[in-house]
Amino acid sequence: MYSNALRKLPYMRHPWEHVLGMGIGAVFVNQLVKWDVQLQQDLDVMLDKAKAANQRRYMAELKLILTALLLLCSFVTLLQFLPSRFFPFYYPTYTYTTLPSNCLPNVTAVNATVVTTPPLPLAEVVLDNGVVKRSLNPVGNAAYNFILVSAYRGGPNTFAIIGLSSKPLHVYGRPSYTCEYHSDKENEITSSGDDTDSSNNETTVVVSVRGRKILPDWGYGRVYTTVVINCTFPESDTSVVSTPASGGQLILKAAVNGGFDTELNPTDTILALTEPANSWNISKYTNTPPKYDYLYCGSPIYGNLSPQRVREWLAYHVRLFGQRSHFVIYDAGGVHPEVLDVLKPWMELGYVTLQDVREQERFDAYYHNQFAVVNDCLHRYRFDAKWMFFFDVDEFVYLSGDDNASFEDVMESVGEYTMFTIEQIPMSNEVCLLKDAGKTNKQWGFEKLVYKNVKKVARRDRKYAIQPRNVFATGVHISQNYQGNYLMRTGQLMKYYHYHGTIAQRRELCRRFDNGTYVVADGIPYVQDTNMTSIAPLVKSFELKTIGSRLESTRQ
C-alpha cells in the first residue's frame, strides 16, 4: 500500500485485498459492540453494589438516630417525676398575696429561702357596671432588702451595722430599722418591764431602739447602696447592753414599709452580731490608748496590679507613718500571687492586714462597693487608731511644709480637728527626664516621673484623714458624719502626689523624655517637680534595712 501511494496508484488494486479489509473491519466492529455491552453490564453491577452499600449505611444511621431520640424522650419523661430541687438551675419562685402585716413571718436574712407555688395567670373580671377589672401579678424580687457586711460595737451602749440595701427602696421608699439586744443574764437583771425568756437556768433580757440609718455614698449607689445603721440604746438600757460578763446578740429588724408593695410590710430579722461572755472590755471604749497612731484604710484594690508599684507605695508610707502605723488592704481581685509576695514581708512584721472581700462583686454597688469597704474599715478599727487616712495606692502623701518638721509634728499641729483634707498634686504618668533615658528600668515609679500637671481647673480631688472616734460614717473623699472641727486647706502642711493609672501598668512607665522645666504633652502643661526623686534613695535604704533584699527581683 505504501509503494502504491508513492506511485500514486490505488491503495488496493487486487480484489482479495478488499475482501481482507472488510473481514478485518467486521471483526473489529463486532468486538467493539461486545466490549460496549460488557462495559454496560459491569457498570450496572457496580451501581447495584453501591446502592446496596448506601442502603445498609442509611439504615444503620437511621437506627442510631431513632435510638438517641428514644433515650432523650425517656429522659425528659423521667424528669417530670423528679422534685424541682434536683434541677441544677432551679431558683425559688416567690408569690406575694395580700395579707395583714401581722400574718407575715419574720425571715432570717442569712441563707433564707421561701419556696411557694408558681402563680397562676390572673383572669379579667367584668363588673356589673361594665368596667373591666384588671389585676397585676407580682413575681420574685429584683434586689435584697438588706445584705449584712459587718457589725461592730462602738461603745458601752452603741453599735454600728454596715450593709447594702436596694437603692430604689431608699430613694423612693421609707424603710426602717429596729435594733434589739438580747442579753444573756443569770438573774442579774431585775428591772421591771423587760421581756424575759428563761431557758436552761438563763435569763434573756431584750431591749430595743430605733436604728438611725446613714447613707454615706452621696447617691453613687447602683442596684445597691451602702447603709450604715447606728444603734444607740438609751441610758436606761445600759445595764443590759454594757455588761461584758453576760454576752448577747445584736438583732436587726429591717422593714420595707411598703417600699416594694404598698399592701405588704415584710420585716427581715437579721442576726448582726454575737458577743460571747467576756469577749470585750469596756475600757477599750473609754480610756485605753489606741494601738496605732496612724492607720490606712484603703479602697478595694482590683485588676492586674503592678507588684513593683505596690512595693514602692508600701515601703514609702511605712517609712513616712512610722513604727506605730498599720495598713489595711481590701482585696477585690487585685492581690494576685505576685502582689501577695510584696505584701508578705510587711504582713509578717505586723504592718499590713489583708482582707479578702472578693465576694462583694456579687452585689452591684458603686466601684466595687467602695463605700461599704471604707465604712467597714472605719468601724472595725475605730478604737485601734488615733488617726485614719483614706487615699489610694497610686497616691503618695508628702509633707509640703517645713523641711525639718516630722510627720508627728505635722499631725500634732492638726490635733484639734476631727478631719482635715489633703490637696492633690497630679503627676504625668509617662513623661520622664531625658538624662534618665536608658536607666529608667532601675528607677522606681515616683523617682522617675517628675512632671506635675499645672493645668488650671475649678477644683481637684482631695483625700482626707480623721480621728475615727468622732466619726459615725465616712466616704471616699470626705466624711459628712462626724462631730468636731474640720480643716479644709492643709496645702502648707501636707499634699499628695497622684500618679494616676500607674498602679495598673505592668510595663515601663516612661514613654516620653524631655529636659525642659516646662513641657506640654497631649495639650496639658507640666513643670518639673523633683521632690519625690530626692526621697527615693531614703525609701530604698529603709526597705532594705527593714525587710532585707527579698523584694529586689520584683517585676513590673
Secondary structure, 3 states (H helix, E strand, C coil): CHHHHHCCCCCCCCHHHHHHHHHHHHHHHHHHHHHHHHHHHHHHHHHHHHHHHHHHHHHHHHHHHHHHHHHHHHHHHHHCCCCHHHCCCCCCCCECCCCCHHHCCCEECCCCCCCCCCCCCCCCEECCCCCEECCCCCECCCCCCCEEEEEEEEECCEEEEEEEEEHHHHHHCCCEEEEEEEEEECCCCCCCCCEEEEECCEEEEEEEEECEEECCCCCCCCCEEEEEEEEECCHHHHHHHCCCCCCEEEEEEEECCCCCCCCCCCEEEEEEEEECCCCCCHHHHCCCCCCEEEEEECCCECCCCCHHHHHHHHHHHHHHHCCCEEEEEEECCCCCHHHHHHHHHHHHCCCEEEEECHHHHHCCCCCCCHHHHHHHHHHHCCCCEEEEEECCCCEEEEECCCCCCCHHHHHHHCCCCCEEEEEEEEECCCEEEHHHCCCHHHCCHHHHECEEECCCCCCCCCEEEECHHHEEECCCCCCCEECCCEECCCCCCEEEEECCCHHHCCCCCCCEEECCCEEEECCEEEEECCHHHHHHHHHHHHHHHHHCCCCCCCCC
